[in-house]
Amino acid sequence: MLDHFGFIVSDLAAARRFYEAALAPLGLSVVEEQPQAFILARKDQPIPFVFIGTGRPTFWTDAAQAGASPAHFGFAARDRAAVDAFYKAGLAAGGRDNGAPGLRRPDYYGAYLLDADGNNIEAGVRERTSGVSRQP
């Protein structure tokens, strides 16, 4: 369903430290570097990917700027241990707590961090088949 998404950050080095550390437990790593950006994906599966940069990439058609609209991104984790590792690594790399690891519903275990630009980054595991959350 998802091919890619991207967003603008104010400090590329800080963003890279945070996202590389926090998303490594979820199987994502930097697969491409550009002068003002980097791309994260699974090494064995380049799609979907995440573009993170300090300027508008050439494939965007509109102007964007850091902090204009904080976003919420949810990443799928293999298991609770991966969620816990995401949270711990993200905090160590400069992320701020926005919800410690725990059950959000009976079948969803997740954790939330804020990056340096206020984006809400989530990692979670659905332990049984469930629908899309209608809860905030």
C-alpha positions in Angstrom: 0.0 0.0 0.0 2.7 2.5 0.9 5.5 3.2 -1.6 7.4 6.1 0.2 7.0 9.1 2.3 9.3 12.0 3.2 9.6 15.0 5.4 11.8 18.0 6.1 14.0 18.3 9.2 15.9 21.3 10.6 19.1 19.4 11.5 20.1 16.6 9.2 22.9 15.2 11.5 20.6 15.1 14.5 17.8 13.5 12.5 20.2 10.9 11.1 21.5 9.9 14.5 17.9 9.6 15.8 16.3 7.8 12.9 19.2 5.4 12.3 19.3 4.4 16.0 15.5 4.2 16.5 14.6 2.4 13.3 17.5 -0.1 13.3 15.5 -2.5 15.6 12.7 -2.4 13.0 15.0 -3.5 10.2 15.5 -0.1 8.6 18.9 1.4 7.7 20.3 4.2 5.5 20.3 2.8 1.9 21.1 6.1 0.1 22.8 9.3 1.1 22.5 12.7 -0.7 24.1 16.0 0.2 21.1 17.3 2.1 19.1 14.1 2.7 19.2 10.4 3.4 16.9 7.5 2.6 15.9 4.7 5.0 14.6 1.3 3.9 15.1 -2.5 4.4 18.3 -3.6 2.7 16.5 -6.5 1.1 13.4 -4.6 0.2 14.0 -1.0 -1.1 10.2 -0.2 -1.3 8.7 1.3 0.8 11.3 3.9 1.7 11.5 7.0 3.9 13.2 10.3 2.6 14.4 12.6 5.3 16.1 15.9 4.3 16.7 19.5 5.0 15.4 20.7 1.7 12.7 19.9 -0.8 13.7 16.8 -2.9 13.5 17.1 -6.7 10.5 14.7 -6.8 8.3 16.9 -4.6 6.2 19.5 -6.4 5.5 21.8 -3.5 7.6 23.9 -1.1 8.0 22.3 2.4 9.8 23.5 5.5 10.8 21.9 8.7 8.4 22.2 11.6 5.6 23.6 9.4 3.4 20.6 10.3 4.6 18.0 12.7 3.6 14.5 11.4 2.9 11.1 12.9 4.5 8.1 11.4 3.8 4.5 12.6 6.3 1.8 11.9 5.5 -1.9 12.2 7.7 -3.9 14.6 8.3 -7.7 14.6 7.5 -8.1 18.3 7.5 -6.3 21.7 11.2 -6.6 22.0 11.7 -4.6 18.8 9.3 -1.9 20.1 11.2 -1.7 23.3 14.6 -1.5 21.4 13.2 1.2 19.2 12.2 3.3 22.2 15.4 2.8 24.1 17.6 3.5 21.0 15.5 6.5 20.1 15.8 8.1 23.5 19.6 7.4 23.6 19.9 9.2 20.2 18.1 12.4 21.3 14.4 11.5 20.9 11.9 12.6 23.5 9.4 10.4 25.2 5.8 10.7 23.9 4.5 7.4 25.3 6.6 4.6 26.8 6.2 1.0 25.5 3.0 -0.6 26.5 -0.4 -1.9 25.5 -2.6 0.6 23.7 -5.4 -1.8 23.1 -5.6 -5.5 24.0 -3.9 -6.5 20.8 -1.5 -3.5 20.1 1.8 -2.9 21.8 3.5 0.4 20.9 5.8 3.2 21.9 6.1 6.8 20.8 9.0 9.3 20.5 9.2 12.9 19.3 12.1 13.8 17.0 13.9 17.1 17.2 11.3 18.8 15.0 8.3 17.5 17.0 7.3 14.7 14.6 5.6 11.8 16.5 7.3 8.6 15.6 5.6 5.3 16.6 6.7 1.7 16.6 4.1 -1.0 17.3 3.2 -4.6 16.9 -0.3 -6.0 16.2 -0.4 -9.2 18.1 -3.7 -10.4 16.6 -5.6 -9.2 13.5 -7.3 -6.0 14.3 -8.8 -3.1 12.4 -7.5 0.4 12.1 -7.7 2.2 15.4 -10.5 4.7 15.9 -8.8 5.8 19.1 -6.7 9.0 19.2 
